[in-house]
Amino acid sequence: MKAVRFHRYGGIDVLGVEDVEPRPLAPRDVLVRVRAAGINPGEAKIRTGALHERFPAVFPSGQGSDLAGTVTATGAAVTGWAPGDPVLGWSWERSSHAEYVVVPEDQLVRKPAGLPWATAGALYVAGSTAWAAVAAVDPRAGETVVVSGATGGVGSLAVQLLRLRRAHVVAVASARHQDWLESQGAAFAEYGSGVTERLRRTIKGDGGGAAHAFLDFHGGDYPRIALSLGVLPRRVNTLDYGAAAALGTRSQGSAEGTDRAVLTELAGLAAAGRIEAQVSRTHPLSEVRAAFTHLEHDHPLGKVVLLP
Protein backbone atom coordinates (compact mmCIF):
# COMPACT_ATOMS: atom_id res chain seq x y z
CA MET A 1 0.00 0.00 0.00
CA LYS A 2 0.98 3.66 -0.29
CA ALA A 3 1.59 5.47 2.99
CA VAL A 4 3.08 8.77 4.15
CA ARG A 5 6.54 8.46 5.72
CA PHE A 6 9.30 10.73 6.96
CA HIS A 7 12.79 9.60 7.95
CA ARG A 8 14.01 12.60 9.93
CA TYR A 9 12.63 15.70 11.61
CA GLY A 10 12.24 18.69 9.32
CA GLY A 11 9.99 20.83 7.18
CA ILE A 12 7.33 19.79 4.72
CA ASP A 13 10.01 18.57 2.32
CA VAL A 14 10.79 15.52 4.51
CA LEU A 15 7.34 14.06 3.79
CA GLY A 16 7.04 11.37 1.14
CA VAL A 17 4.70 8.61 0.01
CA GLU A 18 6.21 5.12 0.04
CA ASP A 19 5.23 1.50 -0.54
CA VAL A 20 4.82 -0.24 2.83
CA GLU A 21 3.09 -3.33 4.17
CA PRO A 22 0.19 -2.99 6.65
CA ARG A 23 1.04 -4.59 9.96
CA PRO A 24 -0.41 -8.08 10.49
CA LEU A 25 -3.88 -8.35 12.01
CA ALA A 26 -4.03 -9.24 15.70
CA PRO A 27 -7.15 -11.15 16.82
CA ARG A 28 -9.12 -8.00 17.65
CA ASP A 29 -7.80 -5.81 14.82
CA VAL A 30 -9.63 -4.50 11.79
CA LEU A 31 -8.15 -3.63 8.38
CA VAL A 32 -9.76 -0.48 6.94
CA ARG A 33 -9.50 0.79 3.37
CA VAL A 34 -9.05 4.49 4.09
CA ARG A 35 -11.36 6.82 2.17
CA ALA A 36 -10.48 10.02 4.05
CA ALA A 37 -7.95 11.05 6.70
CA GLY A 38 -7.74 14.53 8.20
CA ILE A 39 -4.42 16.24 8.88
CA ASN A 40 -3.72 18.23 12.03
CA PRO A 41 -1.36 20.94 13.34
CA GLY A 42 -0.04 18.54 15.98
CA GLU A 43 1.21 16.23 13.23
CA ALA A 44 3.20 19.09 11.75
CA LYS A 45 4.74 19.80 15.16
CA ILE A 46 5.67 16.14 15.60
CA ARG A 47 7.27 16.14 12.14
CA THR A 48 9.44 19.17 12.92
CA GLY A 49 10.55 17.72 16.27
CA ALA A 50 8.88 20.50 18.25
CA LEU A 51 7.10 17.88 20.37
CA HIS A 52 10.04 15.47 20.66
CA GLU A 53 10.08 15.48 24.47
CA ARG A 54 6.35 14.73 24.68
CA PHE A 55 5.69 12.75 21.48
CA PRO A 56 8.99 11.48 20.00
CA ALA A 57 9.01 10.03 16.49
CA VAL A 58 10.53 6.64 15.71
CA PHE A 59 11.97 6.62 12.19
CA PRO A 60 10.81 5.88 9.63
CA SER A 61 7.63 7.46 10.97
CA GLY A 62 4.12 7.31 9.61
CA GLN A 63 1.49 9.95 10.21
CA GLY A 64 -2.17 10.35 10.95
CA SER A 65 -4.83 9.73 13.59
CA ASP A 66 -8.11 10.63 11.82
CA LEU A 67 -9.63 8.02 9.54
CA ALA A 68 -12.79 7.02 7.74
CA GLY A 69 -13.20 4.13 5.36
CA THR A 70 -14.53 0.65 4.71
CA VAL A 71 -13.74 -2.50 6.66
CA THR A 72 -11.74 -4.88 4.45
CA ALA A 73 -10.75 -7.68 6.83
CA THR A 74 -11.09 -8.56 10.51
CA GLY A 75 -9.07 -10.44 13.08
CA ALA A 76 -10.16 -13.86 14.28
CA ALA A 77 -11.80 -12.55 17.49
CA VAL A 78 -13.67 -9.59 15.96
CA THR A 79 -17.45 -9.96 16.09
CA GLY A 80 -18.74 -6.39 15.76
CA TRP A 81 -17.44 -5.57 12.28
CA ALA A 82 -17.60 -7.24 8.87
CA PRO A 83 -16.08 -6.48 5.47
CA GLY A 84 -17.95 -3.66 3.77
CA ASP A 85 -18.93 -1.82 6.96
CA PRO A 86 -18.47 1.98 6.66
CA VAL A 87 -16.58 3.30 9.69
CA LEU A 88 -14.76 6.26 11.17
CA GLY A 89 -12.34 6.30 14.04
CA TRP A 90 -8.76 6.80 15.04
CA SER A 91 -5.27 5.34 15.04
CA TRP A 92 -2.79 5.77 17.90
CA GLU A 93 0.04 4.41 15.77
CA ARG A 94 0.52 7.44 13.44
CA SER A 95 -0.66 5.35 10.53
CA SER A 96 -3.89 6.66 8.98
CA HIS A 97 -2.29 8.75 6.19
CA ALA A 98 -2.25 5.65 4.02
CA GLU A 99 -4.38 3.58 1.68
CA TYR A 100 -5.01 1.01 4.41
CA VAL A 101 -4.77 1.11 8.20
CA VAL A 102 -4.97 -1.56 10.89
CA VAL A 103 -6.64 -0.50 14.15
CA PRO A 104 -8.20 -2.27 17.15
CA GLU A 105 -11.93 -2.90 16.74
CA ASP A 106 -12.79 -0.59 19.67
CA GLN A 107 -11.27 2.44 17.90
CA LEU A 108 -14.02 2.48 15.26
CA VAL A 109 -17.65 3.59 15.14
CA ARG A 110 -20.19 3.20 12.36
CA LYS A 111 -20.34 6.03 9.83
CA PRO A 112 -23.87 7.45 9.46
CA ALA A 113 -25.20 7.07 5.94
CA GLY A 114 -25.64 10.80 5.43
CA LEU A 115 -22.13 11.79 6.52
CA PRO A 116 -19.72 12.59 3.64
CA TRP A 117 -16.43 10.69 3.67
CA ALA A 118 -14.29 13.83 3.90
CA THR A 119 -16.26 15.05 6.91
CA ALA A 120 -16.10 11.66 8.60
CA GLY A 121 -12.35 11.50 8.07
CA ALA A 122 -11.88 14.93 9.61
CA LEU A 123 -13.90 14.39 12.76
CA TYR A 124 -11.87 12.49 15.36
CA VAL A 125 -8.99 14.77 16.45
CA ALA A 126 -10.82 18.08 16.05
CA GLY A 127 -14.10 16.74 17.40
CA SER A 128 -12.70 15.00 20.46
CA THR A 129 -10.55 18.02 21.29
CA ALA A 130 -13.42 20.48 20.91
CA TRP A 131 -15.76 18.26 22.93
CA ALA A 132 -13.24 17.88 25.79
CA ALA A 133 -12.43 21.59 25.87
CA VAL A 134 -16.09 22.59 26.03
CA ALA A 135 -16.76 19.99 28.72
CA ALA A 136 -13.77 21.24 30.74
CA VAL A 137 -15.22 24.75 31.18
CA ASP A 138 -18.84 23.49 31.43
CA PRO A 139 -20.63 26.53 29.94
CA ARG A 140 -24.15 27.29 31.04
CA ALA A 141 -26.88 28.81 28.91
CA GLY A 142 -26.41 32.57 28.63
CA GLU A 143 -22.75 32.61 29.68
CA THR A 144 -20.16 34.33 27.49
CA VAL A 145 -17.33 32.11 26.29
CA VAL A 146 -14.34 33.46 24.35
CA VAL A 147 -12.72 31.18 21.75
CA SER A 148 -9.27 31.95 20.31
CA GLY A 149 -8.31 30.13 17.12
CA ALA A 150 -12.02 29.96 16.44
CA THR A 151 -11.91 28.94 12.77
CA GLY A 152 -9.39 26.10 12.82
CA GLY A 153 -10.56 22.51 12.75
CA VAL A 154 -11.01 22.42 16.54
CA GLY A 155 -12.18 25.98 17.09
CA SER A 156 -14.86 25.89 14.40
CA LEU A 157 -16.42 22.82 16.04
CA ALA A 158 -16.08 24.26 19.54
CA VAL A 159 -17.97 27.41 18.47
CA GLN A 160 -20.87 25.24 17.31
CA LEU A 161 -20.86 22.97 20.37
CA LEU A 162 -21.00 26.08 22.57
CA ARG A 163 -23.97 27.39 20.64
CA LEU A 164 -25.76 24.05 21.13
CA ARG A 165 -25.36 24.76 24.85
CA ARG A 166 -26.89 28.22 24.24
CA ALA A 167 -23.76 30.06 25.34
CA HIS A 168 -22.80 33.48 23.94
CA VAL A 169 -19.64 33.02 21.88
CA VAL A 170 -17.00 35.69 21.26
CA ALA A 171 -14.68 34.37 18.54
CA VAL A 172 -11.10 35.50 17.88
CA ALA A 173 -10.02 34.91 14.30
CA SER A 174 -8.99 36.47 11.01
CA ALA A 175 -11.34 39.04 9.47
CA ARG A 176 -11.70 36.88 6.36
CA HIS A 177 -13.69 34.37 8.43
CA GLN A 178 -15.91 36.94 10.16
CA ASP A 179 -18.95 36.20 7.99
CA TRP A 180 -18.86 32.48 8.78
CA LEU A 181 -18.49 33.09 12.52
CA GLU A 182 -21.37 35.54 12.58
CA SER A 183 -23.48 33.04 10.61
CA GLN A 184 -22.91 30.69 13.56
CA GLY A 185 -24.22 33.32 15.98
CA ALA A 186 -20.78 34.29 17.33
CA ALA A 187 -19.60 37.83 18.03
CA PHE A 188 -16.29 38.56 16.26
CA ALA A 189 -12.99 40.03 17.50
CA GLU A 190 -10.06 40.21 15.10
CA TYR A 191 -6.78 38.67 16.29
CA GLY A 192 -3.48 40.57 16.37
CA SER A 193 -2.14 43.62 18.15
CA GLY A 194 -4.71 45.18 20.48
CA VAL A 195 -6.83 42.04 20.69
CA THR A 196 -7.32 42.33 24.46
CA GLU A 197 -9.05 45.70 24.19
CA ARG A 198 -11.10 44.53 21.23
CA LEU A 199 -12.21 41.58 23.31
CA ARG A 200 -13.22 43.85 26.21
CA ARG A 201 -15.36 45.95 23.87
CA THR A 202 -16.91 42.94 22.16
CA ILE A 203 -17.67 41.16 25.43
CA LYS A 204 -19.29 44.28 26.82
CA GLY A 205 -21.51 44.55 23.77
CA ASP A 206 -22.38 40.83 23.67
CA GLY A 207 -24.64 40.97 26.69
CA GLY A 208 -23.65 40.55 30.31
CA GLY A 209 -20.42 42.49 30.03
CA ALA A 210 -18.18 39.71 31.41
CA ALA A 211 -16.38 36.66 30.07
CA HIS A 212 -17.27 33.54 32.03
CA ALA A 213 -15.01 31.01 30.26
CA PHE A 214 -12.23 30.95 27.66
CA LEU A 215 -11.20 28.24 25.18
CA ASP A 216 -7.72 28.77 23.73
CA PHE A 217 -6.84 26.85 20.56
CA HIS A 218 -4.02 29.19 19.53
CA GLY A 219 -1.61 29.49 22.45
CA GLY A 220 0.84 32.36 22.84
CA ASP A 221 -0.53 35.14 25.03
CA TYR A 222 -4.13 33.96 25.06
CA PRO A 223 -4.10 32.07 28.39
CA ARG A 224 -2.82 35.22 30.11
CA ILE A 225 -5.31 37.36 28.20
CA ALA A 226 -8.07 35.09 29.49
CA LEU A 227 -7.03 35.69 33.09
CA SER A 228 -6.69 39.44 32.45
CA LEU A 229 -10.35 39.43 31.38
CA GLY A 230 -11.30 38.10 34.80
CA VAL A 231 -11.92 34.49 33.80
CA LEU A 232 -11.19 32.06 36.64
CA PRO A 233 -8.27 29.68 35.90
CA ARG A 234 -10.53 26.63 36.29
CA ARG A 235 -12.70 27.98 33.47
CA VAL A 236 -9.83 28.54 31.04
CA ASN A 237 -8.87 25.61 28.81
CA THR A 238 -5.78 25.84 26.62
CA LEU A 239 -3.89 23.40 24.42
CA ASP A 240 -0.65 25.11 25.52
CA TYR A 241 0.29 22.59 28.20
CA GLY A 242 3.22 24.67 29.46
CA ALA A 243 1.02 27.71 29.97
CA ALA A 244 -1.61 25.59 31.70
CA ALA A 245 0.96 24.26 34.16
CA ALA A 246 2.36 27.73 34.82
CA LEU A 247 -0.98 29.49 35.20
CA GLY A 248 -3.10 26.78 36.78
CA THR A 249 -5.63 26.56 33.95
CA ARG A 250 -7.17 23.45 32.45
CA SER A 251 -5.64 21.69 29.45
CA GLN A 252 -8.17 19.09 28.30
CA GLY A 253 -7.76 17.87 24.72
CA SER A 254 -8.17 14.91 22.41
CA ALA A 255 -6.94 12.38 24.99
CA GLU A 256 -9.75 13.35 27.38
CA GLY A 257 -12.30 13.44 24.55
CA THR A 258 -11.34 10.09 23.03
CA ASP A 259 -14.37 7.92 23.51
CA ARG A 260 -16.50 5.92 21.08
CA ALA A 261 -19.68 7.41 22.55
CA VAL A 262 -18.36 10.94 21.98
CA LEU A 263 -17.35 10.20 18.38
CA THR A 264 -20.70 8.54 17.70
CA GLU A 265 -22.50 11.60 19.06
CA LEU A 266 -20.39 14.01 16.99
CA ALA A 267 -20.92 11.96 13.83
CA GLY A 268 -24.66 11.96 14.47
CA LEU A 269 -24.73 15.72 15.00
CA ALA A 270 -22.78 16.26 11.78
CA ALA A 271 -24.96 13.87 9.77
CA ALA A 272 -28.09 15.63 11.07
CA GLY A 273 -26.73 19.06 10.14
CA ARG A 274 -26.65 20.26 13.75
CA ILE A 275 -22.91 20.92 13.50
CA GLU A 276 -20.87 21.53 10.37
CA ALA A 277 -17.39 20.02 10.28
CA GLN A 278 -15.74 22.46 7.91
CA VAL A 279 -13.44 20.97 5.25
CA SER A 280 -11.28 23.67 3.69
CA ARG A 281 -9.63 21.51 1.05
CA THR A 282 -9.04 17.88 0.07
CA HIS A 283 -5.91 16.39 -1.52
CA PRO A 284 -4.95 12.97 -2.83
CA LEU A 285 -2.34 11.15 -0.77
CA SER A 286 0.33 12.00 -3.34
CA GLU A 287 -0.18 15.71 -2.55
CA VAL A 288 0.54 15.39 1.17
CA ARG A 289 3.14 18.18 0.97
CA ALA A 290 0.62 20.56 -0.63
CA ALA A 291 -1.94 19.62 2.03
CA PHE A 292 0.41 20.51 4.88
CA THR A 293 1.53 23.69 3.09
CA HIS A 294 -2.10 24.82 3.02
CA LEU A 295 -2.62 23.86 6.67
CA GLU A 296 0.56 25.47 8.00
CA HIS A 297 0.63 28.68 5.94
CA ASP A 298 -2.91 29.60 4.83
CA HIS A 299 -4.85 29.49 8.16
CA PRO A 300 -7.77 27.65 6.55
CA LEU A 301 -11.33 27.56 7.85
CA GLY A 302 -11.78 24.05 9.22
CA LYS A 303 -9.88 20.90 8.26
CA VAL A 304 -7.63 19.77 5.42
CA VAL A 305 -8.27 16.16 4.41
CA LEU A 306 -6.30 13.53 2.48
CA LEU A 307 -8.28 11.22 0.18
CA PRO A 308 -6.06 8.13 -0.31
C-alpha positions as CSV (number, residue, x, y, z in Angstrom):
1,M,0.0,0.0,0.0
2,K,1.0,3.7,-0.3
3,A,1.6,5.5,3.0
4,V,3.1,8.8,4.1
5,R,6.5,8.5,5.7
6,F,9.3,10.7,7.0
7,H,12.8,9.6,8.0
8,R,14.0,12.6,9.9
9,Y,12.6,15.7,11.6
10,G,12.2,18.7,9.3
11,G,10.0,20.8,7.2
12,I,7.3,19.8,4.7
13,D,10.0,18.6,2.3
14,V,10.8,15.5,4.5
15,L,7.3,14.1,3.8
16,G,7.0,11.4,1.1
17,V,4.7,8.6,0.0
18,E,6.2,5.1,0.0
19,D,5.2,1.5,-0.5
20,V,4.8,-0.2,2.8
21,E,3.1,-3.3,4.2
22,P,0.2,-3.0,6.6
23,R,1.0,-4.6,10.0
24,P,-0.4,-8.1,10.5
25,L,-3.9,-8.4,12.0
26,A,-4.0,-9.2,15.7
27,P,-7.1,-11.2,16.8
28,R,-9.1,-8.0,17.7
29,D,-7.8,-5.8,14.8
30,V,-9.6,-4.5,11.8
31,L,-8.1,-3.6,8.4
32,V,-9.8,-0.5,6.9
33,R,-9.5,0.8,3.4
34,V,-9.0,4.5,4.1
35,R,-11.4,6.8,2.2
36,A,-10.5,10.0,4.1
37,A,-8.0,11.0,6.7
38,G,-7.7,14.5,8.2
39,I,-4.4,16.2,8.9
40,N,-3.7,18.2,12.0
41,P,-1.4,20.9,13.3
42,G,0.0,18.5,16.0
43,E,1.2,16.2,13.2
44,A,3.2,19.1,11.7
45,K,4.7,19.8,15.2
46,I,5.7,16.1,15.6
47,R,7.3,16.1,12.1
48,T,9.4,19.2,12.9
49,G,10.6,17.7,16.3
50,A,8.9,20.5,18.2
51,L,7.1,17.9,20.4
52,H,10.0,15.5,20.7
53,E,10.1,15.5,24.5
54,R,6.4,14.7,24.7
55,F,5.7,12.8,21.5
56,P,9.0,11.5,20.0
57,A,9.0,10.0,16.5
58,V,10.5,6.6,15.7
59,F,12.0,6.6,12.2
60,P,10.8,5.9,9.6
61,S,7.6,7.5,11.0
62,G,4.1,7.3,9.6
63,Q,1.5,10.0,10.2
64,G,-2.2,10.4,11.0
65,S,-4.8,9.7,13.6
66,D,-8.1,10.6,11.8
67,L,-9.6,8.0,9.5
68,A,-12.8,7.0,7.7
69,G,-13.2,4.1,5.4
70,T,-14.5,0.7,4.7
71,V,-13.7,-2.5,6.7
72,T,-11.7,-4.9,4.5
73,A,-10.8,-7.7,6.8
74,T,-11.1,-8.6,10.5
75,G,-9.1,-10.4,13.1
76,A,-10.2,-13.9,14.3
77,A,-11.8,-12.6,17.5
78,V,-13.7,-9.6,16.0
79,T,-17.4,-10.0,16.1
80,G,-18.7,-6.4,15.8
81,W,-17.4,-5.6,12.3
82,A,-17.6,-7.2,8.9
83,P,-16.1,-6.5,5.5
84,G,-18.0,-3.7,3.8
85,D,-18.9,-1.8,7.0
86,P,-18.5,2.0,6.7
87,V,-16.6,3.3,9.7
88,L,-14.8,6.3,11.2
89,G,-12.3,6.3,14.0
90,W,-8.8,6.8,15.0
91,S,-5.3,5.3,15.0
92,W,-2.8,5.8,17.9
93,E,0.0,4.4,15.8
94,R,0.5,7.4,13.4
95,S,-0.7,5.4,10.5
96,S,-3.9,6.7,9.0
97,H,-2.3,8.8,6.2
98,A,-2.2,5.7,4.0
99,E,-4.4,3.6,1.7
100,Y,-5.0,1.0,4.4
101,V,-4.8,1.1,8.2
102,V,-5.0,-1.6,10.9
103,V,-6.6,-0.5,14.1
104,P,-8.2,-2.3,17.1
105,E,-11.9,-2.9,16.7
106,D,-12.8,-0.6,19.7
107,Q,-11.3,2.4,17.9
108,L,-14.0,2.5,15.3
109,V,-17.6,3.6,15.1
110,R,-20.2,3.2,12.4
111,K,-20.3,6.0,9.8
112,P,-23.9,7.5,9.5
113,A,-25.2,7.1,5.9
114,G,-25.6,10.8,5.4
115,L,-22.1,11.8,6.5
116,P,-19.7,12.6,3.6
117,W,-16.4,10.7,3.7
118,A,-14.3,13.8,3.9
119,T,-16.3,15.0,6.9
120,A,-16.1,11.7,8.6
121,G,-12.3,11.5,8.1
122,A,-11.9,14.9,9.6
123,L,-13.9,14.4,12.8
124,Y,-11.9,12.5,15.4
125,V,-9.0,14.8,16.4
126,A,-10.8,18.1,16.0
127,G,-14.1,16.7,17.4
128,S,-12.7,15.0,20.5
129,T,-10.5,18.0,21.3
130,A,-13.4,20.5,20.9
131,W,-15.8,18.3,22.9
132,A,-13.2,17.9,25.8
133,A,-12.4,21.6,25.9
134,V,-16.1,22.6,26.0
135,A,-16.8,20.0,28.7
136,A,-13.8,21.2,30.7
137,V,-15.2,24.7,31.2
138,D,-18.8,23.5,31.4
139,P,-20.6,26.5,29.9
140,R,-24.2,27.3,31.0
141,A,-26.9,28.8,28.9
142,G,-26.4,32.6,28.6
143,E,-22.8,32.6,29.7
144,T,-20.2,34.3,27.5
145,V,-17.3,32.1,26.3
146,V,-14.3,33.5,24.3
147,V,-12.7,31.2,21.7
148,S,-9.3,32.0,20.3
149,G,-8.3,30.1,17.1
150,A,-12.0,30.0,16.4
151,T,-11.9,28.9,12.8
152,G,-9.4,26.1,12.8
153,G,-10.6,22.5,12.8
154,V,-11.0,22.4,16.5
155,G,-12.2,26.0,17.1
156,S,-14.9,25.9,14.4
157,L,-16.4,22.8,16.0
158,A,-16.1,24.3,19.5
159,V,-18.0,27.4,18.5
160,Q,-20.9,25.2,17.3
161,L,-20.9,23.0,20.4
162,L,-21.0,26.1,22.6
163,R,-24.0,27.4,20.6
164,L,-25.8,24.1,21.1
165,R,-25.4,24.8,24.9
166,R,-26.9,28.2,24.2
167,A,-23.8,30.1,25.3
168,H,-22.8,33.5,23.9
169,V,-19.6,33.0,21.9
170,V,-17.0,35.7,21.3
171,A,-14.7,34.4,18.5
172,V,-11.1,35.5,17.9
173,A,-10.0,34.9,14.3
174,S,-9.0,36.5,11.0
175,A,-11.3,39.0,9.5
176,R,-11.7,36.9,6.4
177,H,-13.7,34.4,8.4
178,Q,-15.9,36.9,10.2
179,D,-19.0,36.2,8.0
180,W,-18.9,32.5,8.8
181,L,-18.5,33.1,12.5
182,E,-21.4,35.5,12.6
183,S,-23.5,33.0,10.6
184,Q,-22.9,30.7,13.6
185,G,-24.2,33.3,16.0
186,A,-20.8,34.3,17.3
187,A,-19.6,37.8,18.0
188,F,-16.3,38.6,16.3
189,A,-13.0,40.0,17.5
190,E,-10.1,40.2,15.1
191,Y,-6.8,38.7,16.3
192,G,-3.5,40.6,16.4
193,S,-2.1,43.6,18.1
194,G,-4.7,45.2,20.5
195,V,-6.8,42.0,20.7
196,T,-7.3,42.3,24.5
197,E,-9.0,45.7,24.2
198,R,-11.1,44.5,21.2
199,L,-12.2,41.6,23.3
200,R,-13.2,43.8,26.2
201,R,-15.4,46.0,23.9
202,T,-16.9,42.9,22.2
203,I,-17.7,41.2,25.4
204,K,-19.3,44.3,26.8
205,G,-21.5,44.5,23.8
206,D,-22.4,40.8,23.7
207,G,-24.6,41.0,26.7
208,G,-23.7,40.5,30.3
209,G,-20.4,42.5,30.0
210,A,-18.2,39.7,31.4
211,A,-16.4,36.7,30.1
212,H,-17.3,33.5,32.0
213,A,-15.0,31.0,30.3
214,F,-12.2,30.9,27.7
215,L,-11.2,28.2,25.2
216,D,-7.7,28.8,23.7
217,F,-6.8,26.9,20.6
218,H,-4.0,29.2,19.5
219,G,-1.6,29.5,22.5
220,G,0.8,32.4,22.8
221,D,-0.5,35.1,25.0
222,Y,-4.1,34.0,25.1
223,P,-4.1,32.1,28.4
224,R,-2.8,35.2,30.1
225,I,-5.3,37.4,28.2
226,A,-8.1,35.1,29.5
227,L,-7.0,35.7,33.1
228,S,-6.7,39.4,32.5
229,L,-10.4,39.4,31.4
230,G,-11.3,38.1,34.8
231,V,-11.9,34.5,33.8
232,L,-11.2,32.1,36.6
233,P,-8.3,29.7,35.9
234,R,-10.5,26.6,36.3
235,R,-12.7,28.0,33.5
236,V,-9.8,28.5,31.0
237,N,-8.9,25.6,28.8
238,T,-5.8,25.8,26.6
239,L,-3.9,23.4,24.4
240,D,-0.7,25.1,25.5
241,Y,0.3,22.6,28.2
242,G,3.2,24.7,29.5
243,A,1.0,27.7,30.0
244,A,-1.6,25.6,31.7
245,A,1.0,24.3,34.2
246,A,2.4,27.7,34.8
247,L,-1.0,29.5,35.2
248,G,-3.1,26.8,36.8
249,T,-5.6,26.6,34.0
250,R,-7.2,23.4,32.4
251,S,-5.6,21.7,29.4
252,Q,-8.2,19.1,28.3
253,G,-7.8,17.9,24.7
254,S,-8.2,14.9,22.4
255,A,-6.9,12.4,25.0
256,E,-9.7,13.4,27.4
257,G,-12.3,13.4,24.6
258,T,-11.3,10.1,23.0
259,D,-14.4,7.9,23.5
260,R,-16.5,5.9,21.1
261,A,-19.7,7.4,22.5
262,V,-18.4,10.9,22.0
263,L,-17.3,10.2,18.4
264,T,-20.7,8.5,17.7
265,E,-22.5,11.6,19.1
266,L,-20.4,14.0,17.0
267,A,-20.9,12.0,13.8
268,G,-24.7,12.0,14.5
269,L,-24.7,15.7,15.0
270,A,-22.8,16.3,11.8
271,A,-25.0,13.9,9.8
272,A,-28.1,15.6,11.1
273,G,-26.7,19.1,10.1
274,R,-26.7,20.3,13.8
275,I,-22.9,20.9,13.5
276,E,-20.9,21.5,10.4
277,A,-17.4,20.0,10.3
278,Q,-15.7,22.5,7.9
279,V,-13.4,21.0,5.2
280,S,-11.3,23.7,3.7
281,R,-9.6,21.5,1.1
282,T,-9.0,17.9,0.1
283,H,-5.9,16.4,-1.5
284,P,-5.0,13.0,-2.8
285,L,-2.3,11.1,-0.8
286,S,0.3,12.0,-3.3
287,E,-0.2,15.7,-2.6
288,V,0.5,15.4,1.2
289,R,3.1,18.2,1.0
290,A,0.6,20.6,-0.6
291,A,-1.9,19.6,2.0
292,F,0.4,20.5,4.9
293,T,1.5,23.7,3.1
294,H,-2.1,24.8,3.0
295,L,-2.6,23.9,6.7
296,E,0.6,25.5,8.0
297,H,0.6,28.7,5.9
298,D,-2.9,29.6,4.8
299,H,-4.8,29.5,8.2
300,P,-7.8,27.6,6.6
301,L,-11.3,27.6,7.9
302,G,-11.8,24.1,9.2
303,K,-9.9,20.9,8.3
304,V,-7.6,19.8,5.4
305,V,-8.3,16.2,4.4
306,L,-6.3,13.5,2.5
307,L,-8.3,11.2,0.2
308,P,-6.1,8.1,-0.3
